Amino acid sequence: MALKDKIQDRMVTDDETILESNFKRVEKLFRLHEDGTVNIQGEYRSLDLRLQILIYFIGQRFAYEGELSETDSLTSSFFYDRIDKSDRTIRNYLQELREEGYIKKEGQSEHRLIAENLPDALNDIEEAVGGATA
């Protein structure tokens, strides 16, 4: 086997592998409805809004992978309509999440989760609720 093949076979992790390997950590964060709606679970609803927004992005990605949603992205207006804060505050949270490498902006107002950084995102969420509960 050529070095290139070994690297691609053994060292390259794809998004699906990352999502699947973190499934147990993710499933306690939210429930998905058949229409792809993300419902944040219990104790995670009291997290700061930045982390709640992050959970929505994680949920959206899993809804997409589960074929419950046609897209893995969320628009800024999705949050403007659901969160009782100013648009500017929401934009600031989205920018923080982009700077942390958890989401990326695509187009004018669409954002999506960066799957490679899901483990770090989950660490932040778990830390905020008092430690890993996996």
DSSP file (Angstrom, degrees, kcal/mol; ACC not computed):
  #  RESIDUE AA STRUCTURE BP1 BP2  ACC     N-H-->O    O-->H-N    N-H-->O    O-->H-N    TCO  KAPPA ALPHA  PHI   PSI    X-CA   Y-CA   Z-CA
    1    1 A M              0   0    0      0, 0.0     2,-0.0     0, 0.0     5,-0.0   0.000 360.0 360.0 360.0 130.9    0.0    0.0    0.0
    2    2 A A     >  -     0   0    0      1,-0.1     4,-2.4     4,-0.0     5,-0.2  -0.314 360.0-112.9 -69.9 154.5    1.4    3.4   -1.0
    3    3 A L  H  > S+     0   0    0      1,-0.2     4,-2.8     2,-0.2     5,-0.2   0.898 117.8  55.2 -55.1 -43.6    2.0    6.0    1.7
    4    4 A K  H  > S+     0   0    0      1,-0.2     4,-2.5     2,-0.2    -1,-0.2   0.917 109.1  47.2 -56.5 -45.0   -0.8    8.2    0.2
    5    5 A D  H  > S+     0   0    0      2,-0.2     4,-2.5     1,-0.2    -1,-0.2   0.898 111.4  50.9 -65.4 -41.2   -3.3    5.3    0.5
    6    6 A K  H  X S+     0   0    0     -4,-2.4     4,-3.0     2,-0.2     5,-0.5   0.927 111.3  48.3 -61.3 -45.0   -2.2    4.6    4.1
    7    7 A I  H  X>S+     0   0    0     -4,-2.8     4,-2.4     1,-0.2     5,-1.1   0.947 115.3  43.6 -60.9 -48.8   -2.6    8.2    5.1
    8    8 A Q  H  <5S+     0   0    0     -4,-2.5     4,-0.2    -5,-0.2    -1,-0.2   0.857 119.1  44.2 -67.3 -33.9   -6.0    8.5    3.5
    9    9 A D  H  <5S+     0   0    0     -4,-2.5    -2,-0.2    -5,-0.2    -1,-0.2   0.891 129.2  20.8 -76.7 -40.6   -7.1    5.1    4.9
   10   10 A R  H  <5S+     0   0    0     -4,-3.0    -3,-0.2    -5,-0.2    -2,-0.2   0.688 129.1  34.7-106.1 -21.9   -5.8    5.4    8.4
   11   11 A M  T  <5S+     0   0    0     -4,-2.4     2,-0.6    -5,-0.5    -3,-0.2   0.672  90.6  87.3-113.7 -20.1   -5.3    9.1    9.2
   12   12 A V      < -     0   0    0     -5,-1.1     2,-0.5    -4,-0.2    -1,-0.0  -0.731  57.6-162.0 -89.7 124.1   -8.0   11.1    7.5
   13   13 A T        -     0   0    0     -2,-0.6     2,-0.2     4,-0.0    -3,-0.0  -0.893   6.9-149.7-105.4 130.6  -11.2   11.4    9.4
   14   14 A D     >  -     0   0    0     -2,-0.5     4,-1.9     1,-0.1     3,-0.3  -0.522  28.7-104.7 -95.0 167.2  -14.4   12.4    7.6
   15   15 A D  H  > S+     0   0    0      1,-0.2     4,-2.8     2,-0.2     5,-0.2   0.884 118.5  55.9 -57.5 -42.1  -17.3   14.4    9.0
   16   16 A E  H  > S+     0   0    0      1,-0.2     4,-2.7     2,-0.2    -1,-0.2   0.898 106.8  49.9 -60.4 -41.2  -19.5   11.3    9.4
   17   17 A T  H  > S+     0   0    0     -3,-0.3     4,-2.6     2,-0.2    -1,-0.2   0.913 111.6  48.6 -63.3 -43.0  -16.9    9.5   11.5
   18   18 A I  H  X S+     0   0    0     -4,-1.9     4,-0.9     2,-0.2    -2,-0.2   0.932 113.4  46.6 -62.8 -46.3  -16.6   12.6   13.8
   19   19 A L  H >< S+     0   0    0     -4,-2.8     3,-0.6     1,-0.2    -2,-0.2   0.926 114.9  46.5 -62.9 -44.8  -20.4   12.9   14.2
   20   20 A E  H >< S+     0   0    0     -4,-2.7     3,-1.4     1,-0.2     4,-0.3   0.894 108.7  54.0 -66.4 -40.0  -20.8    9.2   14.8
   21   21 A S  H 3< S+     0   0    0     -4,-2.6    -1,-0.2     1,-0.3    -2,-0.2   0.682 114.3  42.9 -70.8 -15.3  -18.0    9.0   17.3
   22   22 A N  T <X S+     0   0    0     -4,-0.9     4,-1.8    -3,-0.6     3,-0.3   0.231  80.9 110.3-109.2  12.0  -19.6   11.8   19.3
   23   23 A F  H <> S+     0   0    0     -3,-1.4     4,-2.8     1,-0.2     3,-0.1   0.899  75.7  51.3 -57.0 -46.6  -23.2   10.6   19.1
   24   24 A K  H  > S+     0   0    0     -4,-0.3     4,-0.5     1,-0.2    -1,-0.2   0.871 111.7  47.9 -61.4 -36.8  -23.5    9.6   22.8
   25   25 A R  H  4 S+     0   0    0     -3,-0.3    -1,-0.2     1,-0.2    -2,-0.2   0.834 116.6  44.1 -71.1 -31.5  -22.2   13.1   23.9
   26   26 A V  H >X S+     0   0    0     -4,-1.8     3,-2.3     1,-0.2     4,-0.6   0.862  97.1  70.6 -82.0 -38.0  -24.6   14.8   21.5
   27   27 A E  H 3< S+     0   0    0     -4,-2.8     3,-0.2     1,-0.3    -1,-0.2   0.714  94.1  56.2 -62.2 -21.6  -27.8   12.9   22.0
   28   28 A K  T 3< S+     0   0    0     -4,-0.5    -1,-0.3    -3,-0.2    -2,-0.1   0.628  95.9  68.3 -82.3 -11.4  -28.4   14.3   25.5
   29   29 A L  T <4 S-     0   0    0     -3,-2.3    12,-2.7    -4,-0.1     2,-0.3   0.832 111.3 -12.5 -76.7 -33.7  -28.3   17.9   24.2
   30   30 A F  E  <  -A   40   0A   0     -4,-0.6     2,-0.4    10,-0.3    10,-0.2  -0.952  54.8-123.7-158.5 168.5  -31.5   18.0   22.2
   31   31 A R  E     -A   39   0A   0      8,-2.1     8,-2.8    -2,-0.3     2,-0.4  -0.938  24.5-138.6-120.4 149.8  -34.3   16.0   20.6
   32   32 A L  E     -A   38   0A   0     -2,-0.4     6,-0.2     6,-0.2     2,-0.2  -0.910   9.3-145.1-110.3 134.9  -35.2   16.2   16.9
   33   33 A H    >   -     0   0    0      4,-2.3     3,-2.4    -2,-0.4     6,-0.0  -0.534  34.0-102.8 -88.9 164.2  -38.8   16.4   15.6
   34   34 A E  T 3  S+     0   0    0      1,-0.3    -1,-0.1    -2,-0.2    -2,-0.0   0.764 123.2  56.5 -60.1 -25.4  -39.7   14.7   12.4
   35   35 A D  T 3  S-     0   0    0      2,-0.1    -1,-0.3    34,-0.0    33,-0.0   0.387 124.2-103.4 -87.2   5.2  -39.7   18.1   10.6
   36   36 A G    <   +     0   0    0     -3,-2.4    -2,-0.1     1,-0.3    27,-0.1   0.430  68.5 153.4  90.7  -0.3  -36.1   18.6   11.7
   37   37 A T        -     0   0    0     31,-0.1    -4,-2.3     1,-0.1     2,-0.5  -0.415  39.4-135.7 -65.0 135.4  -36.9   21.1   14.5
   38   38 A V  E     -A   32   0A   0     -6,-0.2     2,-0.6    -2,-0.1    -6,-0.2  -0.820  16.9-168.1 -95.6 127.6  -34.3   21.1   17.2
   39   39 A N  E     -A   31   0A   0     -8,-2.8    -8,-2.1    -2,-0.5     2,-0.1  -0.933  18.4-137.9-118.4 106.3  -35.6   21.0   20.8
   40   40 A I  E     -A   30   0A   0     -2,-0.6   -10,-0.3   -10,-0.2     2,-0.2  -0.404  26.1-122.0 -65.0 135.4  -32.8   21.8   23.4
   41   41 A Q    >>  -     0   0    0    -12,-2.7     3,-1.6    -2,-0.1     4,-0.6  -0.482  35.0 -75.3 -84.1 149.1  -33.1   19.5   26.4
   42   42 A G  G >4 S+     0   0    0      1,-0.3     3,-2.1     2,-0.2     4,-0.4   0.504 118.3  25.7  10.4-104.7  -33.6   20.4   30.1
   43   43 A E  G >4 S+     0   0    0      1,-0.3     3,-0.9     2,-0.2    -1,-0.3   0.703 115.2  65.4 -61.7 -20.9  -30.4   21.7   31.7
   44   44 A Y  G X4 S+     0   0    0     -3,-1.6     3,-1.0     1,-0.2    -1,-0.3   0.680  87.3  70.0 -76.8 -16.7  -29.0   22.9   28.4
   45   45 A R  G << S+     0   0    0     -3,-2.1    -1,-0.2    -4,-0.6    -2,-0.2   0.710  95.2  55.1 -70.3 -19.9  -31.8   25.5   28.1
   46   46 A S  G <  S+     0   0    0     -3,-0.9    -1,-0.2    -4,-0.4    -2,-0.2   0.423  83.7 109.9 -95.6   2.1  -30.2   27.5   30.9
   47   47 A L  S <  S-     0   0    0     -3,-1.0     5,-0.1     1,-0.1    78,-0.0  -0.266  86.2 -80.2 -67.3 162.8  -26.8   27.7   29.3
   48   48 A D    >>  -     0   0    0      1,-0.1     4,-1.9     3,-0.1     3,-0.7  -0.272  46.6-107.3 -62.4 157.0  -25.7   31.1   28.0
   49   49 A L  H 3> S+     0   0    0      1,-0.3     4,-2.8     2,-0.2     5,-0.2   0.813 116.1  61.9 -60.6 -33.5  -27.1   32.0   24.7
   50   50 A R  H 3> S+     0   0    0      1,-0.2     4,-1.8     2,-0.2    -1,-0.3   0.927 109.0  42.5 -58.1 -44.5  -23.8   31.5   22.8
   51   51 A L  H <> S+     0   0    0     -3,-0.7     4,-2.3     2,-0.2    -1,-0.2   0.854 111.6  54.3 -73.0 -34.4  -23.8   27.9   23.8
   52   52 A Q  H  X S+     0   0    0     -4,-1.9     4,-2.1     2,-0.2    -2,-0.2   0.915 108.5  49.7 -63.3 -41.0  -27.5   27.4   23.1
   53   53 A I  H  X S+     0   0    0     -4,-2.8     4,-1.9     1,-0.2    -2,-0.2   0.912 109.2  52.3 -62.0 -41.8  -26.9   28.8   19.6
   54   54 A L  H  X S+     0   0    0     -4,-1.8     4,-2.3    -5,-0.2    -2,-0.2   0.904 106.7  52.9 -60.3 -42.0  -24.0   26.3   19.2
   55   55 A I  H  X S+     0   0    0     -4,-2.3     4,-3.1     1,-0.2    -1,-0.2   0.895 105.4  54.8 -61.9 -39.6  -26.4   23.5   20.3
   56   56 A Y  H  X S+     0   0    0     -4,-2.1     4,-2.7     1,-0.2    -1,-0.2   0.912 108.3  48.8 -59.4 -41.3  -28.8   24.6   17.6
   57   57 A F  H  X S+     0   0    0     -4,-1.9     4,-2.0     2,-0.2    56,-0.3   0.907 112.1  48.1 -65.8 -40.6  -26.0   24.3   15.0
   58   58 A I  H  X S+     0   0    0     -4,-2.3     4,-2.1     2,-0.2    -2,-0.2   0.941 113.5  48.2 -62.7 -46.5  -25.1   20.8   16.3
   59   59 A G  H  X S+     0   0    0     -4,-3.1     4,-2.6     1,-0.2    -2,-0.2   0.890 109.0  53.2 -60.8 -41.0  -28.7   19.8   16.2
   60   60 A Q  H  X S+     0   0    0     -4,-2.7     4,-2.2     2,-0.2    -1,-0.2   0.899 108.2  50.5 -62.4 -40.4  -29.2   21.1   12.7
   61   61 A R  H  X S+     0   0    0     -4,-2.0     4,-2.5     1,-0.2    -1,-0.2   0.916 112.6  45.8 -64.6 -42.2  -26.2   19.1   11.4
   62   62 A F  H  X S+     0   0    0     -4,-2.1     4,-2.0     2,-0.2    -2,-0.2   0.865 110.5  53.7 -69.9 -34.8  -27.6   15.9   13.0
   63   63 A A  H  <>S+     0   0    0     -4,-2.6     5,-3.3     2,-0.2     6,-1.0   0.904 111.1  47.4 -62.1 -40.7  -31.1   16.7   11.6
   64   64 A Y  H ><5S+     0   0    0     -4,-2.2     3,-1.7     4,-0.2    -2,-0.2   0.937 112.0  48.1 -65.0 -47.9  -29.5   17.0    8.2
   65   65 A E  H 3<5S+     0   0    0     -4,-2.5    -1,-0.2     1,-0.3    -2,-0.2   0.824 110.6  52.7 -64.0 -30.5  -27.5   13.8    8.5
   66   66 A G  T 3<5S-     0   0    0     -4,-2.0    -1,-0.3    -5,-0.2    -2,-0.2   0.329 116.3-117.5 -85.6   7.8  -30.7   12.0    9.7
   67   67 A E  T < 5S+     0   0    0     -3,-1.7    -3,-0.2     2,-0.2    -2,-0.1   0.804  85.0 117.9  58.8  33.4  -32.5   13.3    6.6
   68   68 A L  S   <S+     0   0    0     -5,-3.3     2,-0.3    -6,-0.2    -4,-0.2   0.532  75.1  38.2 -98.6 -12.2  -34.9   15.3    8.7
   69   69 A S  S    S-     0   0    0     -6,-1.0    -2,-0.2    -5,-0.1    -1,-0.2  -0.982  70.5-139.3-137.8 147.9  -33.7   18.6    7.2
   70   70 A E  S    S+     0   0    0     -2,-0.3     2,-0.3    -3,-0.1    -1,-0.1   0.610  88.5  38.0 -82.0 -11.8  -32.7   19.6    3.7
   71   71 A T        -     0   0    0      2,-0.1    -7,-0.1   -11,-0.1    -1,-0.0  -0.968  59.0-149.5-139.3 153.7  -29.8   21.7    4.9
   72   72 A D  S    S+     0   0    0     -2,-0.3    41,-0.6    -8,-0.1     2,-0.3   0.304  76.3  88.1-100.5   8.3  -27.2   21.7    7.6
   73   73 A S  E     -B  112   0B   0     39,-0.2     2,-0.4   -13,-0.1    39,-0.2  -0.694  58.5-155.1-107.6 159.6  -27.1   25.5    7.8
   74   74 A L  E     -B  111   0B   0     37,-2.5    37,-2.5    -2,-0.3     2,-0.2  -0.976  16.5-130.8-128.3 145.1  -29.1   28.0    9.8
   75   75 A T  E >>  -B  110   0B   0     -2,-0.4     4,-0.8    35,-0.2     3,-0.8  -0.558  22.8-116.3 -91.2 159.4  -29.6   31.6    8.9
   76   76 A S  H >> S+     0   0    0     33,-1.7     4,-1.9     1,-0.2     3,-0.9   0.889 116.4  60.5 -57.8 -39.3  -29.1   34.6   11.2
   77   77 A S  H 3> S+     0   0    0      1,-0.3     4,-2.2     2,-0.2    -1,-0.2   0.780  91.1  68.2 -64.0 -26.1  -32.8   35.3   11.0
   78   78 A F  H <> S+     0   0    0     -3,-0.8     4,-0.7     1,-0.2    -1,-0.3   0.925 108.6  37.5 -54.1 -44.5  -33.5   31.8   12.5
   79   79 A F  H <X S+     0   0    0     -3,-0.9     4,-2.6    -4,-0.8     3,-0.4   0.840 110.3  59.6 -79.1 -34.8  -32.1   33.1   15.7
   80   80 A Y  H  < S+     0   0    0     -4,-1.9    -2,-0.2     1,-0.2    -1,-0.2   0.889 109.2  46.4 -58.4 -37.8  -33.5   36.7   15.4
   81   81 A D  H  < S+     0   0    0     -4,-2.2    -1,-0.2     1,-0.2    -2,-0.2   0.725 121.6  34.8 -76.4 -22.8  -37.0   35.0   15.3
   82   82 A R  H  < S+     0   0    0     -4,-0.7     2,-0.5    -3,-0.4    -2,-0.2   0.671 104.2  68.3-109.0 -21.5  -36.4   32.7   18.3
   83   83 A I  S  < S-     0   0    0     -4,-2.6     2,-2.3     2,-0.1    -1,-0.1  -0.893  71.8-136.5-112.8 129.0  -34.1   34.5   20.7
   84   84 A D  S    S+     0   0    0     -2,-0.5     2,-0.3    -3,-0.0    -4,-0.1  -0.382  71.9  97.3 -82.6  62.4  -35.3   37.5   22.7
   85   85 A K  S    S-     0   0    0     -2,-2.3    -2,-0.1    -5,-0.2    -3,-0.0  -0.917  83.0 -81.6-139.2 164.7  -32.2   39.6   22.2
   86   86 A S     >  -     0   0    0     -2,-0.3     4,-2.0     1,-0.1     5,-0.2  -0.283  37.2-116.8 -66.8 155.2  -31.2   42.3   19.7
   87   87 A D  H  > S+     0   0    0      1,-0.2     4,-2.8     2,-0.2     5,-0.2   0.879 117.4  56.5 -57.9 -38.0  -30.0   41.3   16.3
   88   88 A R  H  > S+     0   0    0      2,-0.2     4,-2.2     1,-0.2    -1,-0.2   0.903 104.9  50.7 -62.0 -42.0  -26.7   42.9   17.1
   89   89 A T  H  > S+     0   0    0      2,-0.2     4,-2.1     1,-0.2    -1,-0.2   0.919 111.7  47.8 -61.6 -43.8  -26.3   40.6   20.2
   90   90 A I  H  X S+     0   0    0     -4,-2.0     4,-2.6     1,-0.2    -2,-0.2   0.918 109.8  52.0 -64.7 -43.3  -27.0   37.6   18.1
   91   91 A R  H  X S+     0   0    0     -4,-2.8     4,-2.4     1,-0.2    -1,-0.2   0.894 108.4  52.6 -59.5 -38.7  -24.6   38.7   15.4
   92   92 A N  H  X S+     0   0    0     -4,-2.2     4,-2.4     2,-0.2    -1,-0.2   0.912 109.2  48.7 -63.4 -42.5  -22.0   39.0   18.1
   93   93 A Y  H  X S+     0   0    0     -4,-2.1     4,-2.3     2,-0.2    -2,-0.2   0.917 111.5  49.8 -62.8 -42.6  -22.6   35.5   19.3
   94   94 A L  H  X S+     0   0    0     -4,-2.6     4,-2.1     1,-0.2    -2,-0.2   0.907 110.4  50.3 -62.9 -41.0  -22.4   34.1   15.8
   95   95 A Q  H  X S+     0   0    0     -4,-2.4     4,-2.9     2,-0.2    -1,-0.2   0.915 108.9  51.8 -63.8 -42.2  -19.1   36.0   15.3
   96   96 A E  H  X S+     0   0    0     -4,-2.4     4,-2.0     1,-0.2    -2,-0.2   0.923 110.0  49.3 -58.9 -44.0  -17.7   34.5   18.5
   97   97 A L  H  <>S+     0   0    0     -4,-2.3     5,-2.3     2,-0.2     6,-1.1   0.866 111.6  49.1 -65.4 -35.8  -18.6   31.0   17.4
   98   98 A R  H ><5S+     0   0    0     -4,-2.1     3,-1.3     4,-0.2    -2,-0.2   0.936 110.7  50.0 -65.9 -45.9  -16.9   31.7   14.0
   99   99 A E  H 3<5S+     0   0    0     -4,-2.9    -2,-0.2     1,-0.3    -1,-0.2   0.827 108.3  53.2 -63.1 -31.9  -13.8   33.0   15.7
  100  100 A E  T 3<5S-     0   0    0     -4,-2.0    -1,-0.3    -5,-0.2    -2,-0.2   0.578 116.4-117.5 -78.6  -9.0  -13.7   29.9   18.0
  101  101 A G  T < 5S+     0   0    0     -3,-1.3    -3,-0.2    -4,-0.4    16,-0.2   0.643  83.2 115.9  84.7  15.4  -13.9   27.7   14.9
  102  102 A Y  S   <S+     0   0    0     -5,-2.3    12,-2.8    -6,-0.2     2,-0.3   0.806  78.8  19.1 -86.9 -31.3  -17.2   26.1   15.7
  103  103 A I  E     -C  113   0B   0     -6,-1.1     2,-0.4    10,-0.3    -2,-0.2  -0.910  65.5-148.2-133.3 162.1  -19.2   27.5   12.8
  104  104 A K  E     -C  112   0B   0      8,-2.4     8,-2.1    -2,-0.3     2,-0.4  -0.976  19.5-122.6-130.8 149.4  -18.4   29.0    9.4
  105  105 A K  E     -C  111   0B   0     -2,-0.4     2,-0.4     6,-0.2     6,-0.3  -0.722  24.6-174.8 -91.4 135.9  -20.4   31.6    7.5
  106  106 A E  E  >  -C  110   0B   0      4,-3.6     4,-1.0    -2,-0.4     3,-0.3  -0.984  58.0 -18.9-132.0 121.4  -21.6   30.8    4.0
  107  107 A G  T  4 S-     0   0    0     -2,-0.4    -2,-0.0     1,-0.2     0, 0.0  -0.396 110.8 -42.4  77.0-161.4  -23.2   33.4    1.9
  108  108 A Q  T  4 S-     0   0    0      1,-0.1    -1,-0.2    -2,-0.1    -3,-0.0   0.893 132.2  -3.1 -75.0 -40.2  -24.6   36.6    3.5
  109  109 A S  T  4 S+     0   0    0     -3,-0.3   -33,-1.7     2,-0.0     2,-0.3   0.310  99.3 108.9-140.0  11.4  -26.3   35.1    6.6
  110  110 A E  E  <  -BC  75 106B   0     -4,-1.0    -4,-3.6   -35,-0.2     2,-0.3  -0.740  39.0-178.5 -95.9 142.6  -26.0   31.3    6.6
  111  111 A H  E     -BC  74 105B   0    -37,-2.5   -37,-2.5    -2,-0.3     2,-0.3  -0.956   4.2-170.1-134.0 153.1  -23.8   29.5    9.0
  112  112 A R  E     -BC  73 104B   0     -8,-2.1    -8,-2.4    -2,-0.3   -39,-0.2  -0.985  30.6 -96.5-143.2 156.1  -23.0   25.8    9.5
  113  113 A L  E     - C   0 103B   0    -41,-0.6     2,-0.9   -56,-0.3   -10,-0.3  -0.402  26.9-134.0 -67.3 140.3  -21.2   23.7   12.0
  114  114 A I    >   -     0   0    0    -12,-2.8     3,-1.7     1,-0.2     4,-0.1  -0.873  18.3-159.6 -94.6 104.3  -17.6   22.8   11.4
  115  115 A A  G >  S+     0   0    0     -2,-0.9     3,-2.0     1,-0.3    -1,-0.2   0.805  83.2  66.3 -59.4 -33.8  -17.7   19.0   12.2
  116  116 A E  G 3  S+     0   0    0      1,-0.3    -1,-0.3     2,-0.1     4,-0.2   0.785 104.3  46.9 -60.0 -25.6  -14.0   18.7   12.8
  117  117 A N  G <> S+     0   0    0     -3,-1.7     4,-2.2   -16,-0.2    -1,-0.3   0.287  79.4 105.9-100.5  10.0  -14.4   21.0   15.9
  118  118 A L  H <> S+     0   0    0     -3,-2.0     4,-2.8     1,-0.2     5,-0.2   0.904  75.7  55.4 -56.7 -44.9  -17.4   19.2   17.3
  119  119 A P  H  > S+     0   0    0      0, 0.0     4,-2.0     0, 0.0    -1,-0.2   0.910 110.2  46.1 -57.7 -40.7  -15.4   17.5   20.1
  120  120 A D  H  > S+     0   0    0      2,-0.2     4,-2.1     1,-0.2    -2,-0.2   0.896 111.4  52.1 -66.9 -39.5  -14.1   20.9   21.3
  121  121 A A  H  X S+     0   0    0     -4,-2.2     4,-2.1     1,-0.2    -1,-0.2   0.918 110.1  48.7 -61.4 -43.3  -17.6   22.4   21.1
  122  122 A L  H  X S+     0   0    0     -4,-2.8     4,-3.0     1,-0.2     5,-0.3   0.875 107.1  55.9 -65.7 -36.9  -18.9   19.5   23.2
  123  123 A N  H  X S+     0   0    0     -4,-2.0     4,-2.5    -5,-0.2    -1,-0.2   0.926 108.3  48.3 -58.8 -44.5  -16.2   20.1   25.7
  124  124 A D  H  X S+     0   0    0     -4,-2.1     4,-1.8     2,-0.2    -2,-0.2   0.914 113.5  46.6 -62.5 -43.2  -17.2   23.7   26.1
  125  125 A I  H  X S+     0   0    0     -4,-2.1     4,-1.1     2,-0.2    -2,-0.2   0.939 114.2  46.7 -65.0 -47.5  -20.9   22.8   26.6
  126  126 A E  H  <>S+     0   0    0     -4,-3.0     5,-2.3     1,-0.2     3,-0.4   0.879 110.2  53.6 -64.0 -38.3  -20.1   20.0   29.1
  127  127 A E  H ><5S+     0   0    0     -4,-2.5     3,-1.3    -5,-0.3    -1,-0.2   0.891 105.0  55.3 -61.4 -39.5  -17.8   22.3   31.0
  128  128 A A  H 3<5S+     0   0    0     -4,-1.8    -1,-0.2     1,-0.3    -2,-0.2   0.756 108.2  48.1 -68.1 -24.9  -20.6   24.9   31.3
  129  129 A V  T 3<5S-     0   0    0     -4,-1.1    -1,-0.3    -3,-0.4    -2,-0.2   0.297 134.5 -81.2 -99.9  10.1  -22.9   22.3   32.9
  130  130 A G  T < 5S-     0   0    0     -3,-1.3    -3,-0.2    -4,-0.2    -2,-0.1   0.738  85.5 -40.5 104.8  24.8  -20.4   21.1   35.4
  131  131 A G  S   <S-     0   0    0     -5,-2.3    -2,-0.1    -8,-0.1     2,-0.1  -0.294  86.6 -38.9 113.0 165.1  -18.2   18.6   33.6
  132  132 A A        -     0   0    0      1,-0.1    -9,-0.1    -2,-0.1  -107,-0.0  -0.359  41.5-179.6 -64.0 136.0  -18.3   15.8   31.2
  133  133 A T              0   0    0      1,-0.1    -1,-0.1    -2,-0.1    -2,-0.0   0.007 360.0 360.0-124.0  25.9  -21.3   13.5   31.6
  134  134 A A              0   0    0      0, 0.0    -1,-0.1     0, 0.0    -2,-0.1   0.474 360.0 360.0 -77.8 360.0  -20.5   11.1   28.8
